[in-house]
Amino acid sequence: MPYRIWLIPMLSILVLLLLLSLFLLMRPTSTTNTSFIGKKVIKEIRRNLIDVKPPSNHAHDGSGH
């Protein structure tokens, strides 16, 4: 009978370990890859914003429309 006292806590610990391992396996493989892509996108946006030139004044004919 005394082995039943330890059986429930041991089973709960095993279930928690199993769930934790499954959770870790289901996570994205690399967070550094996401960070790298984010930095690359921000760099591209900044480059595009710097290269943008204002529209020329001759685009408007001055008629007010």
N, C-alpha and C positions, 0 to 999 in steps of 0.2 A: 503493500500500500504506500509506503513512503515515496516510491518512485513516481507515483501519480502527482505528488505535490510539486515535483520539479518538471514534470512533463509539460504542463501548460505554459509556464514562463519560457521554457526552452523552445517550444513550438512558436510562441509569439515572437521571440527573438529571431528565429529562423525565417519566419514570414517577413519580418521587417527587413532583414538582410536581403532576402530575395527581391522585395519591392524596391529597395534602394539600388540594387545592382541593375534591375530592369530600368529604373529611372535614369541611371547613369548611361546605360547603353542607348536609350532613346534620345538622349540629348544630341544637339548638333555636334558634329565631329570636331569643329574648331571654331572657337570664338575669335581667334586672332585673324582668321580668314575674313570674317565679317567686318572686323575693325579695319583691315587692310582695304577692303572694298569701299567702306565708308570714307576713308581718307582719300582714296583715289577719286571718288565721286565729288567730294568737296573740292579737291584740287582742280578737277575739270570744270566745275561750276565757277570757281574763282577765275580761272583762265578765260572762260567764255565771257564773264562779266567785265573783265579788264579789256578784252578785245572789242567790246560793243562800242560802236561810235554813234553819236546822236544823229538823227535824221537831218538831211541838208535842208536849208531854208527854201530852196526853189521847188520843193515838193508841194508847197501851198501857193495857190495862184493869187491870194490876197482878196478873193471875193467874199470871204467871211463864211464860207460853207465848209 
